[in-house]
Amino acid sequence: MSNKQENNFLHGITLEKMVTDLVEHYGWDGLAQRIDVNCFKSDPSIKSSLKFLRKTQWARDKVESLYISTFSKPSPWDNFKK
C-alpha cells in the first residue's frame, strides 16, 4: 500500500505555512473578516495564531478550508460533468 496522498491538497503543508500564506494573501484584517477569531483581530501574530489553532480544532478546520479554497487550482476534470 502506498503512503502517497496525491489527492490530499494539504499533504505536507504545515499549519504555519497555511497561516503565513493566508496573511500574505489577505492581510490580518482580511483574514479576520473571513474567520472570526480573536487571534486574527487583536494584536495578531503568527505565533499566537498557531498556539490557538493547535488547541482549537473548529478554527483550524476553517483555516484549512479557506487555504484550500484560496490556493487550490480547480481540476480540469470538473468541466466534464455529465
C-alpha positions as CSV (number, residue, x, y, z in Angstrom):
1,M,0.0,0.0,0.0
2,S,1.3,3.4,-0.9
3,N,1.8,6.2,1.6
4,K,1.3,8.9,-1.0
5,Q,-1.6,11.2,-0.5
6,E,-1.9,12.5,-4.1
7,N,-5.5,13.7,-3.6
8,N,-4.9,15.5,-0.3
9,F,-4.1,19.1,-1.2
10,L,-2.9,19.8,2.4
11,H,-0.4,16.9,2.5
12,G,3.0,18.3,3.5
13,I,1.7,21.8,4.2
14,T,2.3,22.9,7.8
15,L,-0.2,25.0,9.8
16,E,2.5,27.7,10.0
17,K,2.7,27.8,6.2
18,M,-1.1,28.0,5.8
19,V,-1.4,30.9,8.2
20,T,1.6,32.7,6.7
21,D,0.3,32.3,3.2
22,L,-3.2,33.4,4.1
23,V,-1.8,36.5,5.9
24,E,0.3,37.4,2.9
25,H,-2.7,37.0,0.6
26,Y,-5.4,38.6,2.7
27,G,-3.6,40.5,5.4
28,W,-4.6,40.2,9.1
29,D,-7.8,42.3,8.6
30,G,-8.9,40.3,5.6
31,L,-8.2,37.0,7.4
32,A,-10.2,38.2,10.5
33,Q,-13.1,39.1,8.2
34,R,-13.2,35.6,6.8
35,I,-12.5,33.7,10.0
36,D,-13.9,35.4,13.1
37,V,-11.4,34.6,15.8
38,N,-9.7,37.0,18.2
39,C,-6.2,35.7,17.4
40,F,-6.6,37.3,13.9
41,K,-8.2,40.5,15.3
42,S,-6.5,41.6,18.5
43,D,-2.7,42.1,18.3
44,P,-2.3,39.3,15.7
45,S,0.9,37.3,15.2
46,I,1.8,34.0,13.6
47,K,3.0,32.6,17.0
48,S,-0.2,33.4,18.9
49,S,-2.4,32.2,16.0
50,L,-0.6,28.9,15.8
51,K,-0.9,28.4,19.6
52,F,-4.7,29.0,19.4
53,L,-5.2,27.0,16.2
54,R,-3.3,23.9,17.6
55,K,-5.7,23.8,20.5
56,T,-9.0,24.7,18.7
57,Q,-10.0,22.2,16.0
58,W,-13.0,24.1,14.7
59,A,-10.9,27.1,14.0
60,R,-8.1,25.0,12.4
61,D,-10.7,23.4,10.1
62,K,-11.8,26.9,9.0
63,V,-8.2,27.9,8.2
64,E,-7.7,24.7,6.3
65,S,-10.9,25.2,4.3
66,L,-10.0,28.8,3.5
67,Y,-6.5,27.8,2.5
68,I,-7.9,25.1,0.1
69,S,-10.5,27.4,-1.4
70,T,-7.9,30.2,-1.9
71,F,-4.9,28.3,-3.2
72,S,-6.1,25.1,-4.8
73,K,-6.4,25.0,-8.6
74,P,-9.7,23.7,-10.0
75,S,-9.4,20.3,-11.6
76,P,-9.7,20.3,-15.4
77,W,-12.0,17.3,-15.0
78,D,-14.6,19.5,-13.3
79,N,-15.5,20.7,-16.8
80,F,-16.6,17.3,-17.9
81,K,-19.7,16.9,-15.7
82,K,-22.5,14.7,-17.1
